[in-house]
Amino acid sequence: MNIYKDLQNKIKVIVEDLSASGDLPEGLDLSHMTLESPRDPSHGDMATNVAMILTKQAKMNPRQIAELVATKLETLEEVASVSVAGPGFINLNLQPEFIRDQVGVILAAGHDYGNSDIGGQEKINVEYVSANPTGPMHVGHCRGAIFGDALARLLDFAGFDVTKEYYINDAGSQIDVLARSLYLRYKEALGHDIGEIPQGLYPGEYLIEPGKALAAEYGDEFVDQSEEEWLPVVRKFATDKMMEMIKEDLSVLGIHHDVFFSEKTLHENGGIEEAVEELRKKGLIYEGVLEPPKGKLPDDWEERPQLLFKATQFGDDIDRPLQKSDGTWTYFAADVAYHYNKVNRGFNNMIDVWGADHGGYVKRVQAAIKAITDGKGELDVRLCQLVNLLKDGQPYKMSKRAGTFVTLRDVVDEVGKDVVRFIMLTRKNDAALDFDFTKVTEQSKDNPVFYVQYAHARVHSVLRKACEMFEGLDISPEALAKADLSLLGDDAEQSLVKNMTGWPRLVESAALAHEPHRISFYLYDLASEFHALWNKGNDNPGLKFILEDNRELTLARLGMISALANIVATGLNILGVEPLTEM
């Protein structure tokens, strides 16, 4: 149950009733109405702006509207009191027993508590990672991989029909470089002296084993062949091996995609021509010469007639080249075709997760989608900023087994999957993130992943001790939901339960904003409140979760903290982190 949505719907009914009775005009638009927790607790449990957003439509003083609505709100059984503040904000205090009863609701719902139908099973494509298949995943890919995966999990929990996709950039010149690099390792595996790896090729040791595999499969077949003969076969072999490596790396983080889409297929199957023809039909392509851009010239700019897309009609800064003067397609043309392919697969709602260095590319791709879908398609690009590796606050130089960079697996091997996943979601995606190997492994409040997992483990420790103390104690969710929750009379207990009731609302807001970091923030705040209540019990024995001489109050408190553990476990699962029961 989402008590915010439930009360918001009741406010809408109140407004409709006031319209029907003639106290308010009919046909009022409530789409911008909000109901949320005030920052200042003295302002109540909830506050709504309904009077403020109706004043222009109704042509009435907002306080007058607020008084009308407040009078009706006071009749609701879950509402204890209502007040009108300032120019017309309505503040509500809920009945304490209504808040406490939500513990039973949470326990009954289990891990379904907080899931939503707000997505309406709308198809949504989340494309993330999409690293060039030229080597293992490095730490720079790690943040985007985790962000995209957590976002996909969150959207699924919020009722969207999610497809997780990886775009394989296997059509560019970098794949030729990979093939040539692998060819050297292939000759090395056959006993040839290859000397130092030439400048411009990939020197990493990760190509040694694929080189041996190529030699085992083809023997010395390619040794005396020209590059023109062996390159196509080695290209495919190299790409396949690199994708196997990438999938293994992602699996270490618990990441599995539904679709792996090859850029190469767009070139082979006429996908680019099809997308360009669609733009041509709409009159959005012309032959022209671009002005040289200020600053550094992009790779695809030429001072010659080119096939250009009218990107400026759709919010971009300049028109963009689709085809070079020699007839080859630009990288942008392939991107247009790829997103057009997504649209043809039924995805009008798309999310791309890119590295921060692709920021200048956002407008042109969004412009292309607006053009090719007549404004029906929507692309949200989420840029992930860099991760700074630190140890004790100082830059940390890890060993680089890949040759030139720190791999994703290097980091996971050092601190574990759960730590990496959680910490990568403790900042908004467009803010730089410091990953301090000392801090992320210490057992303290300053380490958010420890603090949240410790809350979950602590609850399970309390439940085990309670079962030892009370013979035959039933701690199933069904039994705890029947506990006398009116015994939860301390203000801190009431506050904790009220915070827990905000979970469904948090899920929806985080999903609609495409911000999974809100989940980790919420879990940390919830864990902090739980640990504070635990500490109060140490100072005041009457507030302990287990009271040997009061079985009923113990059951009520066990129900409360079990409900909390349920939410924490659900939130951690969305983040892709295991909720530990022992630490």
C-alpha positions as CSV (number, residue, x, y, z in Angstrom):
1,M,0.0,0.0,0.0
2,N,1.3,3.4,-1.0
3,I,-0.3,5.7,1.7
4,Y,0.8,8.8,-0.2
5,K,-0.9,7.7,-3.4
6,D,-3.9,6.5,-1.5
7,L,-4.4,9.9,0.3
8,Q,-3.6,11.8,-2.9
9,N,-6.4,9.9,-4.6
10,K,-8.7,10.8,-1.7
11,I,-7.8,14.4,-2.1
12,K,-8.7,14.2,-5.8
13,V,-12.1,12.7,-4.8
14,I,-12.6,15.6,-2.3
15,V,-11.9,18.2,-5.1
16,E,-14.3,16.4,-7.4
17,D,-17.0,16.4,-4.7
18,L,-16.5,20.1,-4.1
19,S,-16.8,20.7,-7.8
20,A,-20.0,18.6,-7.9
21,S,-21.5,20.6,-5.0
22,G,-20.6,23.9,-6.7
23,D,-18.0,25.0,-4.1
24,L,-15.3,24.7,-6.8
25,P,-15.5,24.9,-10.6
26,E,-15.7,21.7,-12.6
27,G,-13.0,20.4,-14.9
28,L,-10.0,21.3,-12.6
29,D,-6.6,19.9,-13.6
30,L,-4.9,18.1,-10.7
31,S,-2.0,16.7,-12.6
32,H,0.5,18.9,-10.8
33,M,-0.8,18.2,-7.3
34,T,1.8,16.8,-4.9
35,L,1.6,15.1,-1.5
36,E,4.9,14.7,0.3
37,S,6.6,14.7,3.6
38,P,7.6,18.2,4.8
39,R,11.2,18.9,5.5
40,D,10.3,20.3,8.9
41,P,8.5,17.6,10.9
42,S,6.7,20.3,12.9
43,H,4.7,20.9,9.7
44,G,3.0,17.5,10.0
45,D,3.4,14.1,8.4
46,M,2.3,15.2,4.9
47,A,1.7,18.4,3.0
48,T,-0.1,19.1,-0.2
49,N,0.0,22.0,-2.7
50,V,-3.5,21.3,-4.0
51,A,-4.9,24.7,-3.2
52,M,-1.9,26.5,-4.8
53,I,-2.2,24.7,-8.1
54,L,-6.0,25.3,-8.3
55,T,-6.1,29.0,-7.5
56,K,-5.6,30.2,-11.1
57,Q,-8.0,27.7,-12.6
58,A,-10.7,28.3,-10.0
59,K,-10.0,32.0,-9.8
60,M,-10.2,31.8,-6.1
61,N,-8.0,32.7,-3.1
62,P,-5.7,29.7,-2.4
63,R,-6.5,29.9,1.4
64,Q,-10.2,29.8,0.6
65,I,-9.6,26.6,-1.5
66,A,-7.4,25.2,1.2
67,E,-10.0,25.7,3.9
68,L,-12.6,23.9,1.8
69,V,-10.3,20.9,1.2
70,A,-9.1,20.8,4.8
71,T,-12.6,20.6,6.2
72,K,-13.2,17.5,4.1
73,L,-9.8,16.0,5.0
74,E,-10.5,16.1,8.7
75,T,-13.3,13.6,8.2
76,L,-10.9,10.9,6.9
77,E,-10.3,8.2,9.6
78,E,-6.6,8.1,9.0
79,V,-6.2,11.8,9.5
80,A,-5.6,13.2,13.0
81,S,-5.5,16.9,12.2
82,V,-5.3,19.3,9.3
83,S,-3.9,22.9,9.2
84,V,-3.6,25.5,6.5
85,A,-0.2,27.3,6.4
86,G,1.1,30.3,4.6
87,P,-0.6,31.2,1.3
88,G,-2.5,27.9,1.2
89,F,-0.4,24.8,1.9
90,I,-2.3,22.1,3.7
91,N,-0.5,20.1,6.4
92,L,-1.8,16.8,7.6
93,N,-1.0,14.8,10.8
94,L,-1.9,11.1,10.5
95,Q,-3.4,9.0,13.2
96,P,-0.6,7.2,15.1
97,E,-2.4,3.9,15.0
98,F,-2.8,4.2,11.2
99,I,1.0,4.6,10.8
100,R,1.7,1.7,13.2
101,D,-0.8,-0.5,11.3
102,Q,1.4,-0.2,8.2
103,V,3.8,-2.7,9.9
104,G,1.3,-5.4,9.3
105,V,0.8,-4.2,5.7
106,I,4.5,-4.4,5.0
107,L,4.8,-7.9,6.6
108,A,1.8,-9.1,4.6
109,A,3.2,-7.8,1.3
110,G,6.7,-9.2,1.8
111,H,9.1,-8.3,-0.9
112,D,6.2,-7.0,-3.0
113,Y,5.9,-4.1,-0.7
114,G,6.7,-1.0,-2.7
115,N,6.3,-2.5,-6.1
116,S,4.2,-0.4,-8.4
117,D,2.1,-0.4,-11.5
118,I,3.1,3.1,-12.4
119,G,5.0,1.8,-15.5
120,G,1.9,0.3,-16.9
121,Q,4.0,-2.5,-18.5
122,E,5.2,0.1,-21.0
123,K,8.1,-1.3,-23.0
124,I,11.4,0.5,-22.2
125,N,14.9,-0.2,-23.5
126,V,17.8,0.4,-21.2
127,E,21.1,0.2,-23.1
128,Y,24.2,0.3,-20.9
129,V,27.9,-0.7,-20.8
130,S,28.2,-1.1,-24.7
131,A,32.0,-1.0,-24.4
132,N,34.1,-1.6,-27.5
133,P,34.8,-5.3,-27.6
134,T,38.6,-4.8,-27.6
135,G,39.5,-6.1,-24.1
136,P,38.2,-6.8,-20.6
137,M,36.0,-4.3,-18.8
138,H,38.0,-1.6,-17.1
139,V,37.0,0.4,-14.0
140,G,35.8,3.2,-16.2
141,H,33.0,1.0,-17.5
142,C,32.1,-0.3,-14.0
143,R,30.0,2.7,-12.9
144,G,27.9,2.8,-16.0
145,A,27.4,-0.9,-15.9
146,I,26.1,-0.9,-12.3
147,F,24.0,2.3,-12.8
148,G,22.3,0.8,-15.9
149,D,21.7,-2.5,-14.3
150,A,20.2,-1.0,-11.1
151,L,18.1,1.4,-13.1
152,A,16.7,-1.5,-15.1
153,R,15.9,-3.4,-11.9
154,L,14.2,-0.4,-10.4
155,L,12.1,0.2,-13.5
156,D,11.0,-3.5,-13.5
157,F,10.0,-3.1,-9.9
158,A,8.0,0.0,-10.8
159,G,6.0,-1.9,-13.4
160,F,7.8,-1.2,-16.7
161,D,8.5,-4.0,-19.3
162,V,12.3,-3.6,-19.3
163,T,14.7,-4.9,-21.9
164,K,18.4,-4.7,-20.9
165,E,20.6,-4.2,-24.0
166,Y,24.3,-4.1,-24.9
167,Y,25.3,-2.5,-28.2
168,I,28.4,-4.2,-29.6
169,N,30.6,-1.7,-31.4
170,D,32.0,-4.3,-33.8
171,A,32.1,-2.3,-37.1
172,G,34.8,0.3,-36.5
173,S,38.5,0.4,-37.2
174,Q,39.2,-0.5,-33.6
175,I,38.1,-4.1,-34.4
176,D,40.8,-4.2,-37.2
177,V,43.3,-3.1,-34.6
178,L,42.1,-5.8,-32.3
179,A,42.4,-8.5,-35.0
180,R,46.0,-7.4,-35.8
181,S,46.8,-7.5,-32.1
182,L,45.4,-11.0,-31.8
183,Y,47.2,-12.1,-34.9
184,L,50.5,-11.4,-33.2
185,R,49.5,-13.4,-30.2
186,Y,48.4,-16.2,-32.5
187,K,51.9,-16.3,-34.1
188,E,53.4,-16.1,-30.6
189,A,51.4,-19.2,-29.7
190,L,52.8,-21.0,-32.7
191,G,56.4,-20.2,-31.5
192,H,57.2,-17.1,-33.6
193,D,59.2,-14.3,-32.0
194,I,56.9,-11.3,-32.2
195,G,59.2,-8.9,-30.3
196,E,57.6,-5.8,-28.7
197,I,54.0,-5.1,-29.5
198,P,54.0,-2.3,-32.1
199,Q,52.7,1.1,-31.2
200,G,49.0,1.4,-31.9
201,L,48.1,-2.2,-31.2
202,Y,46.7,-3.6,-27.9
203,P,49.6,-4.8,-25.7
204,G,47.6,-6.4,-22.9
205,E,48.3,-10.0,-21.8
206,Y,44.5,-10.7,-22.0
207,L,45.1,-11.6,-25.7
208,I,47.6,-14.4,-25.0
209,E,44.9,-17.0,-24.3
210,P,42.7,-16.1,-27.3
211,G,45.9,-16.2,-29.4
212,K,46.4,-19.8,-28.2
213,A,42.8,-20.6,-28.9
214,L,43.1,-19.3,-32.4
215,A,46.2,-21.3,-33.0
216,A,44.5,-24.5,-31.6
217,E,41.6,-24.1,-34.0
218,Y,43.3,-23.0,-37.2
219,G,46.9,-24.3,-36.8
220,D,49.4,-22.4,-39.0
221,E,46.7,-21.7,-41.7
222,F,47.1,-17.9,-41.4
223,V,50.8,-17.6,-41.0
224,D,51.7,-17.3,-44.7
225,Q,48.4,-15.6,-45.7
226,S,48.1,-11.9,-46.6
227,E,46.2,-9.7,-44.1
228,E,43.4,-9.4,-46.6
229,E,42.9,-13.2,-46.4
230,W,43.1,-13.7,-42.6
231,L,41.6,-10.4,-41.3
232,P,37.9,-11.3,-41.7
233,V,38.2,-14.6,-39.9
234,V,40.4,-13.2,-37.1
235,R,38.1,-10.2,-36.7
236,K,35.2,-12.4,-35.9
237,F,37.2,-14.7,-33.7
238,A,38.6,-11.8,-31.8
239,T,35.2,-10.1,-31.3
240,D,33.6,-13.3,-30.1
241,K,36.4,-14.0,-27.6
242,M,36.3,-10.4,-26.3
243,M,32.5,-10.6,-25.9
244,E,32.9,-13.8,-24.0
245,M,35.4,-12.1,-21.7
246,I,33.2,-9.0,-21.3
247,K,30.2,-11.2,-20.4
248,E,32.3,-13.0,-17.8
249,D,33.4,-9.7,-16.3
250,L,29.8,-8.5,-16.1
251,S,28.7,-11.7,-14.6
252,V,31.1,-11.1,-11.7
253,L,29.0,-8.0,-11.0
254,G,25.8,-10.0,-11.4
255,I,25.0,-8.2,-14.7
256,H,23.2,-10.1,-17.5
257,H,21.8,-8.4,-20.6
258,D,18.7,-9.6,-22.5
259,V,19.9,-8.5,-25.9
260,F,23.4,-8.1,-27.5
261,F,23.0,-6.0,-30.6
262,S,25.8,-6.0,-33.2
263,E,26.5,-2.7,-35.0
264,K,28.0,-4.8,-37.8
265,T,24.6,-6.2,-38.7
266,L,23.3,-2.7,-39.4
267,H,26.0,-2.4,-42.1
268,E,25.4,-5.9,-43.5
269,N,21.6,-5.9,-43.5
270,G,20.9,-2.4,-44.8
271,G,19.8,-1.0,-41.5
272,I,21.6,2.3,-42.1
273,E,20.2,2.8,-45.6
274,E,16.7,2.1,-44.2
275,A,17.0,4.7,-41.5
276,V,18.5,7.3,-43.8
277,E,15.7,6.7,-46.3
278,E,13.1,7.3,-43.6
279,L,14.7,10.7,-42.9
280,R,14.8,11.4,-46.6
281,K,11.1,10.7,-46.9
282,K,10.5,13.3,-44.2
283,G,12.6,15.9,-46.1
284,L,15.2,16.0,-43.4
285,I,18.3,15.3,-45.5
286,Y,20.2,17.5,-47.9
287,E,23.6,17.8,-49.6
288,G,25.7,20.6,-48.0
289,V,29.0,21.8,-46.6
290,L,29.3,22.4,-42.9
291,E,31.1,25.4,-41.4
292,P,34.3,24.3,-39.6
293,P,33.4,24.0,-35.9
294,K,35.2,26.1,-33.3
295,G,38.0,24.4,-31.4
296,K,39.0,20.8,-32.2
297,L,37.7,19.4,-35.4
298,P,35.6,16.2,-35.0
299,D,36.8,13.1,-36.9
300,D,33.7,13.1,-39.2
301,W,34.0,16.7,-40.4
302,E,35.0,17.4,-43.9
303,E,35.1,20.6,-45.9
304,R,33.3,18.9,-48.8
305,P,29.7,18.3,-49.8
306,Q,28.2,15.7,-47.5
307,L,24.9,14.1,-46.8
308,L,23.5,16.1,-43.8
309,F,20.7,15.6,-41.4
310,K,18.7,18.7,-40.4
311,A,19.4,18.3,-36.7
312,T,19.0,22.0,-35.9
313,Q,15.3,21.6,-36.6
314,F,15.1,19.3,-33.5
315,G,17.2,21.2,-31.0
316,D,20.8,20.4,-32.0
317,D,23.5,23.1,-32.5
318,I,24.4,22.2,-36.1
319,D,23.3,19.9,-38.8
320,R,25.0,16.5,-38.7
321,P,26.8,14.5,-41.4
322,L,25.4,11.0,-42.1
323,Q,27.7,10.2,-45.1
324,K,31.2,11.2,-46.0
325,S,32.2,12.4,-49.4
326,D,33.7,9.0,-50.2
327,G,30.3,7.3,-49.6
328,T,31.1,5.7,-46.3
329,W,28.7,6.2,-43.4
330,T,29.6,8.2,-40.3
331,Y,29.4,6.8,-36.8
332,F,26.4,9.0,-36.3
333,A,24.6,7.3,-39.2
334,A,25.0,4.0,-37.5
335,D,23.7,5.4,-34.2
336,V,20.6,6.8,-36.0
337,A,20.0,3.4,-37.6
338,Y,20.5,1.6,-34.3
339,H,17.9,3.7,-32.5
340,Y,15.6,3.5,-35.4
341,N,15.9,-0.3,-35.1
342,K,14.9,0.0,-31.4
343,V,11.8,2.0,-32.4
344,N,10.9,-0.7,-34.9
345,R,11.2,-3.2,-32.1
346,G,8.5,-1.4,-30.2
347,F,10.6,0.9,-28.0
348,N,9.5,4.5,-28.0
349,N,10.9,4.9,-24.5
350,M,14.7,4.5,-24.5
351,I,17.4,5.1,-22.0
352,D,21.1,5.1,-22.9
353,V,23.8,5.1,-20.3
354,W,27.0,6.7,-21.6
355,G,30.4,7.8,-20.3
356,A,30.8,11.5,-19.5
357,D,33.1,11.9,-22.5
358,H,30.1,11.3,-24.8
359,G,28.3,14.4,-23.5
360,G,28.7,16.3,-26.7
361,Y,26.9,13.5,-28.6
362,V,23.6,13.7,-26.7
363,K,21.8,16.4,-28.6
364,R,22.3,14.9,-32.1
365,V,21.1,11.5,-31.2
366,Q,18.0,12.9,-29.4
367,A,17.4,15.1,-32.4
368,A,17.5,12.1,-34.7
369,I,15.0,10.2,-32.6
370,K,12.6,13.1,-32.5
371,A,12.9,13.3,-36.3
372,I,12.5,9.7,-37.1
373,T,9.6,9.1,-34.8
374,D,7.7,12.4,-35.4
375,G,8.3,13.3,-31.8
376,K,6.8,10.1,-30.4
377,G,10.1,8.5,-29.4
378,E,11.9,9.6,-26.3
379,L,15.6,9.1,-25.4
380,D,17.0,9.9,-22.0
381,V,20.8,9.8,-22.0
382,R,22.4,9.3,-18.5
383,L,26.0,10.3,-18.4
384,C,28.2,8.7,-15.8
385,Q,31.1,10.7,-14.5
386,L,34.5,9.3,-13.7
387,V,35.5,7.2,-10.7
388,N,38.6,8.2,-8.7
389,L,40.4,5.3,-7.1
390,L,41.8,6.2,-3.7
391,K,43.3,4.5,-0.7
392,D,43.4,6.5,2.6
393,G,42.3,9.5,0.7
394,Q,45.2,9.4,-1.8
395,P,45.2,8.3,-5.4
396,Y,45.6,4.6,-5.6
397,K,47.7,3.0,-8.4
398,M,46.4,-0.6,-8.7
399,S,48.3,-3.2,-10.7
400,K,47.2,-3.2,-14.4
401,R,47.0,-6.8,-15.4
402,A,45.3,-5.7,-18.7
403,G,48.5,-3.8,-19.7
404,T,47.3,-0.2,-19.7
405,F,44.3,0.1,-17.4
406,V,42.7,-1.1,-14.2
407,T,40.1,-3.8,-14.9
408,L,36.7,-4.1,-13.4
409,R,37.7,-7.5,-12.1
410,D,40.7,-6.0,-10.4
411,V,38.4,-3.9,-8.3
412,V,35.8,-6.6,-7.6
413,D,38.6,-9.1,-6.5
414,E,39.9,-6.5,-4.1
415,V,36.6,-5.6,-2.2
416,G,33.8,-7.9,-3.5
417,K,30.8,-7.4,-5.8
418,D,28.4,-6.0,-3.2
419,V,30.7,-3.3,-2.1
420,V,31.5,-2.2,-5.6
421,R,27.8,-2.2,-6.6
422,F,26.6,-0.2,-3.6
423,I,29.3,2.3,-3.5
424,M,28.9,3.1,-7.2
425,L,25.3,4.1,-6.4
426,T,26.1,6.4,-3.5
427,R,26.3,9.5,-5.8
428,K,24.1,10.7,-8.6
429,N,25.4,9.4,-11.9
430,D,26.5,12.9,-13.2
431,A,28.7,13.6,-10.1
432,A,32.3,12.4,-9.8
433,L,32.7,9.6,-7.4
434,D,35.6,8.8,-5.0
435,F,36.1,5.1,-4.4
436,D,38.4,4.8,-1.4
437,F,39.5,1.2,-0.8
438,T,40.1,1.9,2.8
439,K,36.7,3.5,3.6
440,V,34.6,1.0,1.6
441,T,35.9,-1.9,3.7
442,E,35.9,-0.4,7.1
443,Q,33.1,-1.4,9.6
444,S,31.7,2.0,10.5
445,K,28.9,4.4,9.9
446,D,31.1,6.1,7.3
447,N,30.9,3.0,5.1
448,P,27.3,3.0,3.7
449,V,27.2,-0.5,2.4
450,F,28.4,-1.9,5.7
451,Y,26.0,0.3,7.6
452,V,23.0,-0.9,5.5
453,Q,23.9,-4.6,5.4
454,Y,24.6,-4.4,9.2
455,A,21.1,-3.2,9.8
456,H,19.7,-6.2,7.9
457,A,22.1,-8.6,9.7
458,R,21.3,-7.1,13.1
459,V,17.6,-7.7,12.6
460,H,18.2,-11.3,11.9
461,S,20.5,-11.6,14.9
462,V,17.7,-10.2,17.1
463,L,15.2,-12.6,15.6
464,R,17.5,-15.5,16.4
465,K,18.0,-14.4,20.0
466,A,14.3,-13.9,20.5
467,C,13.7,-17.5,19.4
468,E,16.3,-18.7,21.9
469,M,14.7,-16.7,24.7
470,F,11.0,-17.5,24.0
471,E,10.3,-21.2,23.5
472,G,8.1,-21.9,20.5
473,L,8.1,-18.2,19.3
474,D,6.5,-17.8,15.9
475,I,8.3,-15.1,14.0
476,S,6.7,-15.7,10.6
477,P,5.5,-12.6,8.9
478,E,1.9,-13.8,9.3
479,A,2.3,-14.2,13.1
480,L,4.2,-10.9,13.6
481,A,1.6,-9.0,11.5
482,K,-1.0,-10.0,14.2
483,A,1.1,-8.5,17.1
484,D,-0.4,-5.7,19.1
485,L,1.2,-2.8,17.3
486,S,-0.4,-0.3,19.6
487,L,2.4,-1.1,22.1
488,L,4.8,0.7,19.8
489,G,4.5,4.0,21.7
490,D,7.9,5.6,21.6
491,D,8.4,8.6,19.3
492,A,11.4,6.9,17.7
493,E,9.4,3.8,16.9
494,Q,6.7,5.9,15.4
495,S,9.2,7.9,13.3
496,L,10.9,4.7,12.1
497,V,7.6,3.2,10.9
498,K,6.6,6.4,9.2
499,N,9.9,6.4,7.4
500,M,9.2,2.9,6.2
501,T,5.8,3.9,4.8
502,G,7.7,6.2,2.4
503,W,9.3,3.3,0.6
504,P,6.6,2.9,-2.1
505,R,6.6,6.6,-2.9
506,L,10.4,6.6,-3.0
507,V,10.4,3.7,-5.5
508,E,8.0,5.5,-7.9
509,S,9.9,8.8,-7.7
510,A,13.3,7.2,-8.2
511,A,12.0,5.2,-11.2
512,L,10.3,8.2,-12.9
513,A,13.4,10.3,-12.4
514,H,15.7,7.5,-13.6
515,E,17.8,7.9,-10.4
516,P,18.6,4.6,-8.7
517,H,21.0,6.3,-6.3
518,R,17.9,7.5,-4.4
519,I,17.4,3.9,-3.3
520,S,20.8,3.7,-1.6
521,F,20.3,7.1,0.0
522,Y,16.9,6.0,1.4
523,L,18.4,2.7,2.7
524,Y,21.2,4.5,4.5
525,D,18.7,6.9,6.2
526,L,16.5,4.0,7.2
527,A,19.5,2.0,8.5
528,S,20.7,5.0,10.5
529,E,17.3,5.4,12.2
530,F,17.3,1.7,13.0
531,H,20.8,1.8,14.5
532,A,19.8,4.9,16.5
533,L,16.8,3.0,18.0
534,W,19.1,0.1,18.8
535,N,21.4,2.5,20.7
536,K,18.5,4.0,22.6
537,G,17.8,0.5,23.8
538,N,21.3,0.3,25.1
539,D,20.8,3.5,27.1
540,N,17.2,2.7,28.1
541,P,16.6,-1.1,28.6
542,G,12.9,-0.5,28.3
543,L,13.4,0.3,24.6
544,K,15.3,-2.9,23.8
545,F,13.8,-5.0,21.0
546,I,13.7,-8.1,23.2
547,L,12.1,-7.8,26.7
548,E,12.3,-11.1,28.5
549,D,9.4,-10.1,30.8
550,N,7.1,-8.7,28.0
551,R,6.4,-11.1,25.2
552,E,3.7,-9.0,23.6
553,L,5.8,-5.9,23.3
554,T,8.7,-8.0,22.1
555,L,6.5,-9.4,19.3
556,A,5.4,-5.9,18.3
557,R,9.0,-4.7,18.1
558,L,10.0,-7.9,16.2
559,G,7.3,-7.1,13.7
560,M,8.5,-3.6,13.3
561,I,12.1,-4.5,12.7
562,S,11.2,-7.5,10.5
563,A,9.2,-5.1,8.3
564,L,12.3,-2.9,8.2
565,A,14.5,-5.8,7.2
566,N,12.0,-6.7,4.4
567,I,12.3,-3.2,2.9
568,V,16.1,-3.2,3.2
569,A,16.4,-6.6,1.5
570,T,14.0,-5.4,-1.3
571,G,16.1,-2.2,-1.8
572,L,19.4,-4.1,-1.8
573,N,18.0,-6.5,-4.4
574,I,17.1,-3.6,-6.6
575,L,20.7,-2.4,-6.3
576,G,22.0,-5.9,-7.0
577,V,23.4,-6.3,-3.5
578,E,23.0,-9.4,-1.3
579,P,21.2,-8.7,2.0
580,L,23.3,-10.5,4.6
581,T,21.8,-12.2,7.6
582,E,25.1,-12.6,9.4
583,M,28.2,-10.4,9.5
